Amino acid sequence: MTSAASARPSLDDAHRALQDLVAAHGAPENASGREPASLTRVPAASARTWGFRWPSTPDARASAVLVLFGSLDDVPAQHASAAVHPDVDVLLTQRAATLRTHAGQVAFPGGRVDPEDEDVVATALREAEEETGLDPAGVEVLGVLPPVPVSVSGYVIHPVIGWWREPSRVAVVDRQEAAAVFRVPVADLVAPENRFVVARPGGRTGITPGFGVQDRFVWGVTAAILDRILHLLDWDTAWDKSVVLDAETRRPVAG
């Protein structure tokens, strides 16, 4: 008979699940060329993968983020999950309050594609190193998911999926870019009590999924990408979508 402990998903299971995710939904290796027009083109696969169809702007700019999973430290999750090992984390940052776009929001490490970047993978690794100090050599890049347009900031984001094969120290490198760098256990993210829907500030049209962990409030495009990835991995748990919080006040929105 298999014991409950041995039946618990392992770190290797999480790694394989991410590989399968990229195999099923990843963009072809030649899909993200170096020409600006190709990097800001949003294919039909984006809507199929992400489950939403956000508009893009005519003068959109290309960017890339590193969605980095792995055992980032030896501190387990505070919540149990039957779907994922308690040591599986994801790396996040809190953007500086002085930035022009998405100021103060929780985000994946990443930024704008520079002309000298070989591809969006190079962009994601470079930005992650600049923002968190991680060693890119320790990151196993599994692939790139279809791009996500973000009209509010005029970017088209290319999510690069990584596994932290050899973790290195991370911390805030430049306080003009990031106010905090932190890891979040996936099991805590998917705990139903940490989930809610977020309405845009001031009653503006639009809602996104939300997460509340470690006194962090995750919403917007980062939460939308994270929510969908966790769903596609079958790591999520049913939660109450009737709980709607205002992005600015973080208080319940009257029905």
Buried (B, 14 or more C-beta within 10 A) or exposed (E): EEEEEEEBBEBEBBBEBBBEBBEEBBBEEEBBEEEEEEBBBBEEBBEEBBEEEBEBBEEBBBBBBBBBBBBBEEEBBEBEBEBBBBBBBBBBBBBBEEBEEBEEBBBBBBBEBEEEBEBBBBBBBBBBBBBBBBBBEBBBBBBBBBBBBBEBBBBBBBBBBBBBEEBBEBEBBEEEBBBBBBBBBBBBBBBEEBBBBBBBEEEEEEBBBBBBBBEBBBBBBBBBBBBBBBEBBEBBBEBEEEBBBBBEEEEEBEE
